[in-house]
């Protein structure tokens, strides 16, 4: 897809076809396997190690992914400021490059359509009144990032790993400020073992807020403590969705992208591993997500192309809904 206006309804149409769409897996752990150090800026790799980022995208396409997320999770001004990369020119260049790399991998696939999701993660700041960042300033930062991702060629935007409803609103409205009211946006929040985000948001409340207050139609959960906890979250969201769809008379689609278990860190080496969520475990949970009616299923931290390949095989065995 050429740079410019993202596709408006293509992903929603695909999600409505009855077979789950498979997302990709983790990016950070894959870059660390290629030499990125803890504390480095992943987004800088879009320009300084572009071939490595492209290789990760290519590996996920080869594994069966139908959605590639851009390497731009921390590409907003507040996260890039931690690396002295927050000038307008740097923000634009790093995000455009992130989108262009994923776009190239997606377009190189000749066997199926692969979508590019413009990833927007949290600012890392508490929003007012709990913290110093105003919602207006956060919204402007997300608009700047979204404009660059749009110019790089994304198909839709994925506002992910959110904890506070105020930041969800800032991100969604910022994307619309940059790309128009009809731009397609998905929202996922991160829930802990007690079924709430760190800011206390419950799954059903997050879903209702995104759908009713913001008009988002693709909503779910990512990251978290692992697939079992994410399954519990999705069960609550699925029940809330049924009520919302009846109330609003429109489709709402669910997203589940769990971590590959809970990470553990080796005290001697400092290396982080995800032993719980093996490819077979993640594949089994992909089937359970699909059986629940989740339309967009991927993975998050600790997952690899091997996880996505196993999930693809499992989902291909399931009949369409």
Buried (B, 14 or more C-beta within 10 A) or exposed (E): BEBEEBBBEBBBEBBEEEBBBBBBBBBBBBBBEEEBEEEBBBBBBBBEBBEBBBBBBBBBBEBBBBBBBBBBBBBBBBBBBEBEBBEEEBBBBBBBBBBBBBBBBBEEBEEEBBBBBBBBBBBEBBBBEEEEBBBEBBBBBBBBBBBBBBBBBBBBBBBBBBBBBBBBBBBBBBBBBBBEEEBBBBBBBBBBEEBBBEBEBBBBBBBBBBBEEBEBBBBBBBBBBBBBBBBBBBBBBBEBBEEBEEEEEEBBBBBBBBBBBBBEEEEEEEEBBBEBBBBEBBBBBBBBBBEBBBBBBBBBBBBBBBBBBBBBBBBEEEEEE
